[in-house]
Amino acid sequence: MYLGIDLGTSEVKIVLMDQAGKLLADAGSALTVSRPQPRWSEQDPGQWWQATGEAIAKLRAKAPAEFRAVRAIGLSGQMHGAVVLGAQDRVLRPAILWNDLRSISECVELTERAPQLHQIAGNLAMPGFTAPKLLWLARHEPEVFAAMQMVLLPKDWLRLKMTGNKVSEPSDAAGTLWLDVAKRDWSDELLAATGMRRSHMPRLVEGGESSGTLLAEVADAWGLSPEVIVAGGGGDGAASAVGIGAVNPGDGFVSLGTSGVLFVVNDRFRPNPAQAVHAFCHALPGRWHQMSVMLSAASCLRWFCRLVSVDEATLLNEIAELDSAALENAPLFLPYLSGERTPHNDPYAQGVFHGLSHAHGRAALGYAVIEGVTFGMADGLAALHTAGTEVTELSLVGGGSRSPYWAQLIADALNVRMVTHIGSETGGALGAARLAWLAANDQPGKEAVICAKPPLRETFTPNPQRHAALQPRLAAYREIYRCRPERDADAALPGH
């Protein structure tokens, strides 16, 4: 038996998988985000540990016998967050998260300090990445920076609590801007640009390798053996890819979670920072990936549902009943509720409803929201196309994959066949469990068996007529962003 733990932004999710790769049970525990100032986003790591314990208890209650037989645990998690540790591994401040935008000016500073940043890290300096956060910390909280002895990514802090070991792996580390992505090793040059050294960084293992075993007290509390292996794991995107079998060049997926990701596997490091495309290591050795990222995806739908006091399932049913005329005349929505990465690299971008009238009800606005997120994915695919990446089929993962209507809309807008898999809604947790299985297995050819694509649930073939009908709305969507009021700070953003 294998556990996969996925530390998301809104939830810790855990799945239990058997030796045949079948999901037996899952459990989760909700998280909250603190926003103490505009554009800030933080979480207390202690909340992560508490939520993990709660989810473990729920899962253990669902399948007690199977749970006791767990041999290995894999970790997946939200990327880019900065957990700053001092002496005795004490957390010095709340973790600064991936969707925090406070370090805009530090991105400019980092780009100036590290002329080879784009070639080494393969990415533009953006406020979401980890390195600019530490420059911000040095400037605004110098006492914390001076006391810092280690920086860990969110899932790796969970690992520290579980094993006592400070370890990361290349797929998550690639999102810090401190990694030489081609070499899959820390870059002394990029660390020096933020006043840091290798001693501030955890050691690296590959995602399917062991990073240690459970501490005795954790094993006892969870009802597991202290011999249970904890695998390196992966960042949420790379772990999700492993979960749906996107492990070979050309494989890819769309993830509809809090953020939106379009992920395609490469056989080598292929950076394209000019289009704000991310080039990261995969969670498996010898592979990399390109990724477009939008900062708000399914979270836009959750936001709108809260606003109009309706649950997502009811709203999606109402949207599905709209006729073609209502769709053609629906408002347009820019999904930039937290700024945007690909392709704009614009932390000042904002959400917009455009073209509202008395005729529009909540179903029309709800459609505009999911269409706007879908158009953001289309922008991401266009950015990948400029980097020479072509795809004909993508898997759909994350919570948004539960909606067949939205899946078909994505297929039509991107003109790409979309497929969902059994268990695809579990996202990174399934991939984390598979990485645990890899770490506990030494049989030849294990990767091909363990990382096979799960059974298909449904296929969504693009409709050429609907694709053509969406193009004028996509063009108008892009024009609304181009016509936004300019901000003086925009010109200072790297790559803007």
C-alpha positions in Angstrom: 0.0 0.0 0.0 1.1 3.5 -0.8 0.1 7.0 0.4 0.1 10.2 -1.7 -0.1 13.5 0.2 -0.8 16.6 -1.8 -0.4 19.9 0.1 -2.6 22.3 -2.0 -3.5 25.9 -1.3 -7.0 25.2 -0.2 -6.8 21.6 1.0 -4.5 18.8 2.1 -5.6 15.8 0.1 -4.4 12.2 0.8 -5.0 9.0 -1.3 -4.4 5.4 -0.5 -3.3 3.2 -3.4 -2.8 -0.6 -3.5 -0.1 -2.7 -5.2 -2.1 -2.8 -8.4 -2.3 1.0 -8.6 -6.0 1.1 -7.6 -7.2 4.0 -5.4 -8.8 2.5 -2.3 -9.7 5.6 -0.3 -9.1 9.4 -0.1 -9.5 12.1 2.5 -8.9 15.8 2.8 -8.7 18.7 5.2 -9.4 22.3 4.3 -6.8 25.1 4.5 -7.3 28.9 4.7 -5.1 31.7 3.2 -4.2 34.8 5.1 -4.0 38.1 3.2 -2.7 40.6 5.8 -2.1 43.3 3.1 -3.3 43.8 -0.5 -1.5 41.4 -2.9 0.0 39.4 0.0 -0.8 35.6 0.4 0.5 33.6 3.4 -0.2 30.5 5.3 0.9 29.2 8.7 2.9 26.0 8.1 1.5 24.7 11.4 -1.9 24.7 9.8 -0.5 22.4 7.1 0.7 19.9 9.7 -2.5 20.0 11.6 -4.6 19.5 8.4 -2.3 16.6 7.4 -2.9 14.9 10.7 -6.6 15.4 10.4 -6.7 13.9 6.8 -4.5 11.0 7.9 -7.0 10.2 10.7 -9.9 10.3 8.3 -8.2 8.0 5.8 -7.1 5.6 8.5 -10.7 5.4 9.7 -12.0 4.6 6.2 -9.6 1.7 5.5 -7.8 0.7 8.8 -6.3 -2.6 7.7 -5.1 -1.4 4.3 -3.7 1.8 5.9 -1.5 -0.2 8.4 0.1 -1.9 5.4 1.5 1.3 3.9 5.1 0.8 2.7 5.9 4.3 1.3 4.5 7.8 1.2 4.9 10.3 -1.6 4.6 14.1 -1.4 3.2 16.7 -3.8 2.5 20.3 -3.1 2.0 23.9 -4.1 5.2 25.3 -5.5 7.3 28.4 -4.9 6.3 29.0 -1.3 9.0 30.2 1.1 9.2 28.5 4.6 12.0 30.3 6.4 13.6 28.3 9.2 16.0 29.5 11.9 17.8 27.7 14.7 16.3 24.3 15.8 14.3 24.4 12.6 11.9 27.0 14.0 9.6 28.7 11.5 10.5 32.4 11.6 7.4 33.8 9.9 4.3 32.7 7.9 5.1 31.1 4.6 4.9 33.4 1.6 2.9 31.6 -1.1 3.0 31.2 -4.8 0.3 33.8 -5.5 1.8 36.5 -3.4 2.7 39.6 -5.4 4.7 41.7 -2.9 8.1 41.2 -4.6 7.6 43.0 -7.9 10.5 45.4 -7.6 12.7 42.5 -6.3 12.1 40.7 -9.6 13.7 43.6 -11.4 16.6 43.6 -8.9 17.2 39.9 -9.3 17.2 40.1 -13.1 19.9 42.8 -12.8 21.9 40.9 -10.3 21.9 37.6 -12.2 22.4 38.3 -16.0 22.4 34.6 -16.7 19.1 34.0 -14.8 17.0 33.1 -17.9 19.6 30.7 -19.3 20.2 28.9 -16.0 16.8 29.0 -14.4 14.8 28.9 -17.7 12.2 31.4 -16.4 11.5 35.0 -16.0 11.7 36.5 -12.5 8.1 36.7 -11.3 6.8 37.6 -7.9 5.4 34.1 -7.4 8.8 32.4 -7.5 10.8 31.9 -4.3 14.0 33.8 -4.9 12.4 37.3 -5.2 10.6 36.6 -1.9 13.9 36.3 -0.1 15.2 39.6 -1.6 12.0 41.2 -0.3 12.7 39.6 3.1 16.2 40.9 3.2 15.0 44.4 2.5 11.8 44.5 4.6 12.4 42.0 7.4 16.2 42.0 7.8 16.1 40.5 11.2 14.3 37.4 9.8 16.7 37.2 6.9 19.7 37.4 9.2 18.3 34.6 11.4 17.5 32.3 8.5 19.4 29.0 8.3 17.3 27.1 5.7 14.5 27.8 3.2 12.1 24.9 2.4 9.3 24.6 -0.1 5.9 23.8 1.4 5.8 20.0 0.8 9.4 19.8 1.9 8.5 21.3 5.3 6.0 18.5 5.7 8.8 16.1 4.9 10.9 17.7 7.6 8.1 17.2 10.1 7.7 13.6 8.9 11.3 12.4 8.6 13.5 15.1 10.3 15.3 15.4 7.0 15.7 18.6 4.9 15.3 17.3 1.4 13.8 18.6 -1.9 13.7 17.3 -5.5 14.3 18.9 -8.9 10.7 19.5 -10.1 9.8 21.7 -7.1 13.3 23.2 -6.7 13.1 24.4 -10.4 10.4 26.8 -9.3 12.7 28.7 -6.9 14.9 30.4 -9.4 17.9 29.0 -7.5 18.2 25.8 -9.6 20.4 25.1 -12.6 17.5 23.4 -14.4 19.5 21.7 -17.1 21.9 20.2 -14.4 19.2 19.5 -11.9 21.4 21.1 -9.2 21.5 24.3 -7.1 23.2 27.2 -8.9 25.8 29.0 -6.8 25.5 32.0 -9.1 21.8 32.4 -8.6 22.0 31.8 -4.8 24.7 34.4 -4.5 22.4 36.9 -6.3 20.0 36.7 -3.4 22.7 36.7 -0.7 22.4 33.0 -0.1 24.6 29.8 -0.1 24.1 26.1 -0.7 23.9 25.7 3.1 20.6 27.5 3.0 19.2 24.8 0.6 18.1 21.2 1.3 19.8 18.3 -0.4 18.2 17.0 -3.6 16.9 13.5 -4.5 14.9 12.5 -7.6 11.1 12.2 -7.1 11.0 8.4 -7.1 13.9 8.0 -4.7 13.8 7.7 -0.9 14.3 10.9 1.1 14.2 9.0 4.5 11.8 7.2 6.7 9.2 8.3 9.2 10.2 9.6 12.6 9.3 7.1 15.3 6.9 9.6 17.0 5.1 10.3 13.7 4.9 6.6 12.8 3.4 5.9 16.2 0.8 8.8 16.0 -0.3 7.7 12.5 -0.3 4.0 13.2 2.4 3.1 10.7 5.8 1.4 10.7 8.8 3.6 11.3 10.3 1.8 8.2 7.9 3.5 5.9 9.8 5.3 3.1 9.1 8.9 2.2 9.8 9.5 -1.5 11.2 12.7 -3.0 7.8 13.4 -4.6 7.2 16.4 -6.9 5.8 19.8 -7.3 2.0 19.8 -7.9 2.3 20.0 -11.7 4.9 17.3 -12.1 3.2 15.0 -9.6 -0.1 15.4 -11.4 1.7 14.4 -14.6 3.0 11.2 -13.0 -0.5 10.5 -11.8 -2.0 10.5 -15.3 0.9 8.9 -17.0 2.3 12.1 -18.7 5.9 10.9 -18.4 7.1 10.7 -22.0 7.9 13.6 -24.5 4.8 15.0 -26.0 2.5 13.9 -23.2 0.6 16.7 -21.5 -2.3 17.8 -19.4 -4.5 20.7 -18.4 -5.0 21.2 -14.6 -8.0 23.1 -13.3 -7.2 23.8 -9.7 -6.9 27.0 -7.7 -4.5 27.9 -10.5 -4.6 26.7 -14.1 -1.7 24.8 -15.7 -1.0 23.5 -19.2 1.9 21.0 -18.9 3.8 19.3 -21.7 6.7 16.8 -21.2 10.1 17.4 -23.0 13.1 15.2 -23.4 15.5 18.1 -22.7 15.6 21.6 -21.1 13.7 23.9 -23.5 13.4 27.4 -21.9 11.2 30.1 -23.5 11.1 32.9 -21.0 10.1 35.5 -23.6 6.6 34.2 -23.6 6.5 33.7 -19.8 6.5 29.9 -20.4 8.0 28.0 -17.5 10.7 25.4 -18.2 11.1 23.0 -15.2 12.5 19.6 -14.3 10.0 16.7 -14.3 9.6 14.6 -11.2 11.3 11.7 -13.1 15.0 11.7 -14.0 16.1 12.7 -17.5 13.0 14.6 -18.3 11.8 18.2 -18.2 8.6 20.0 -19.1 7.2 23.3 -20.3 4.3 24.8 -18.5 2.0 27.8 -19.0 0.4 29.0 -15.7 -2.6 31.2 -15.0 -2.9 32.2 -11.4 -6.7 31.9 -11.1 -8.6 29.0 -12.7 -11.2 26.9 -10.9 -10.8 29.5 -8.1 -12.6 32.0 -10.4 -15.7 29.7 -10.4 -15.6 29.3 -6.6 -15.3 33.1 -6.2 -18.3 33.7 -8.5 -20.4 31.0 -6.8 -19.7 32.6 -3.4 -20.7 36.0 -4.9 -24.1 34.9 -6.1 -24.7 32.2 -3.4 -25.0 29.1 -5.5 -23.1 25.8 -5.5 -20.9 24.9 -8.4 -23.0 21.9 -9.5 -26.2 23.9 -9.7 -24.5 26.7 -11.6 -22.9 24.4 -14.1 -26.2 22.7 -14.8 -27.7 26.2 -15.4 -24.9 27.0 -17.8 -25.4 23.7 -19.7 -29.0 24.7 -20.4 -28.0 28.0 -22.2 -28.7 28.0 -25.9 -26.3 29.1 -28.6 -27.7 32.6 -28.8 -27.2 33.1 -25.0 -23.6 31.9 -25.3 -22.8 34.1 -28.2 -24.1 37.2 -26.3 -22.7 36.3 -22.9 -20.4 38.8 -21.3 -16.7 38.3 -21.5 -14.6 37.7 -18.4 -10.9 38.2 -17.7 -9.9 35.7 -15.0 -7.0 37.8 -13.6 -8.2 37.9 -10.0 -4.6 37.5 -8.7 -2.6 39.1 -11.6 -1.4 36.8 -14.3 1.7 34.8 -15.4 1.6 33.3 -18.9 1.7 35.0 -21.3 1.5 38.5 -19.7 3.8 38.3 -16.6 1.5 41.1 -15.2 0.9 41.1 -11.4 -1.3 44.2 -11.9 -3.7 42.4 -14.3 -7.2 42.4 -12.8 -10.5 40.5 -13.3 -13.0 42.1 -15.6 -16.6 41.5 -16.7 -17.2 43.2 -20.0 -20.4 43.7 -21.9 -23.0 43.3 -19.1 -26.6 44.1 -19.8 -30.0 43.7 -18.1 -30.5 40.6 -20.1 -27.8 38.7 -18.4 -28.5 36.4 -15.5 -26.2 34.4 -13.3 -25.9 31.5 -15.8 -24.6 33.8 -18.5 -22.1 35.3 -16.1 -21.2 31.8 -14.9 -20.5 30.8 -18.5 -18.4 33.9 -19.0 -16.3 32.9 -16.0 -15.5 29.3 -17.2 -15.1 30.6 -20.8 -12.6 33.2 -19.6 -10.6 30.6 -17.7 -10.7 28.5 -20.9 -9.4 31.4 -23.0 -6.6 31.9 -20.5 -5.7 28.2 -21.3 -5.8 29.0 -25.0 -3.4 31.9 -24.4 -1.1 29.4 -22.6 -1.3 26.9 -25.5 -0.4 29.7 -27.9 2.7 30.5 -25.8 3.7 26.9 -25.9 3.2 26.8 -29.7 5.7 29.7 -30.0 8.2 27.5 -28.2 7.8 24.8 -30.8 5.5 22.5 -28.7 2.6 20.9 -30.5 0.0 18.6 -28.9 -3.0 16.7 -30.2 -4.3 15.3 -26.9 -4.2 16.5 -23.3 -5.5 14.9 -20.1 -7.7 17.0 -17.8 -6.9 16.8 -14.1 -7.9 18.6 -10.9 -11.3 19.5 -9.4 -12.4 21.2 -12.7 -12.1 17.8 -14.5 -15.4 16.8 -12.8 -17.4 18.9 -15.2 -18.0 17.3 -18.7 -19.4 20.6 -20.0 -16.2 22.5 -19.1 -14.1 19.7 -20.5 -15.9 20.0 -23.8 -15.5 23.7 -23.8 -11.7 23.4 -23.3 -11.5 20.9 -26.2 -13.5 23.2 -28.5 -11.5 26.4 -27.6 -8.1 24.7 -27.7 -9.0 22.5 -30.7 -7.3 19.6 -28.9 -8.8 16.3 -27.8 -9.3 16.2 -24.1 -9.5 13.0 -22.0 -10.2 12.4 -18.4 -8.9 9.4 -16.4 -10.2 7.4 -13.5 -8.8 9.2 -10.4 -7.8 12.3 -12.4 -9.7 14.6 -10.0 -7.2 13.6 -7.3 -4.5 15.6 -9.0 -1.0 15.5 -7.4 -2.0 13.1 -4.7 -2.2 10.2 -7.1 1.2 11.1 -8.6 2.7 11.3 -5.2 1.4 7.8 -4.4 3.0 6.5 -7.6 6.3 8.2 -6.7 6.1 6.4 -3.4 5.6 3.1 -5.2 8.7 3.8 -7.3 10.8 4.6 -4.2 9.8 1.3 -2.6 10.2 -0.9 -5.7 13.6 -2.0 -7.2 12.2 -4.2 -10.0 13.5 -3.6 -13.6 11.1 -1.7 -15.8 9.1 -0.5 -12.8 8.5 3.0 -14.3 6.6 1.8 -17.3 4.3 -0.3 -15.1 3.9 2.2 -12.2 3.5 5.3 -14.4 1.2 3.9 -17.0 -1.8 6.0 -18.0 -4.8 5.2 -15.9 -8.0 3.9 -17.6 -9.9 6.5 -19.6 -13.1 7.8 -18.2 -14.3 10.0 -21.0 -13.0 11.6 -24.3 -14.0 15.0 -25.5 -13.3 15.6 -29.3 -13.2 19.2 -30.4 -16.2 20.5 -32.4 -14.9 22.4 -35.5 -18.0 24.6 -35.7 -17.9 25.5 -32.0 -14.1 26.2 -32.3 -14.8 28.6 -35.1 -17.6 30.3 -33.2 -15.4 30.9 -30.2 -12.6 32.7 -32.1 -14.3 36.2 -32.3 -14.9 36.0 -28.6 -11.3 34.9 -27.9 -10.1 37.9 -30.0 -12.3 40.3 -28.1 -11.1 38.8 -24.8 -7.5 39.5 -25.8 -8.3 43.0 -26.9 -9.9 43.8 -23.5 -6.5 43.1 -21.8 -4.6 45.1 -24.4 -6.9 48.1 -23.9 -6.5 48.1 -20.1 -5.2 51.3 -18.4 -1.4 51.2 -18.3 0.4 51.2 -15.0 3.7 52.9 -14.6 5.2 49.8 -12.9 4.4 47.7 -15.9 7.4 48.8 -17.9 9.7 47.8 -15.0 8.5 44.1 -15.0 11.1 41.7 -16.5 10.0 40.5 -19.9 6.9 42.8 -19.9 
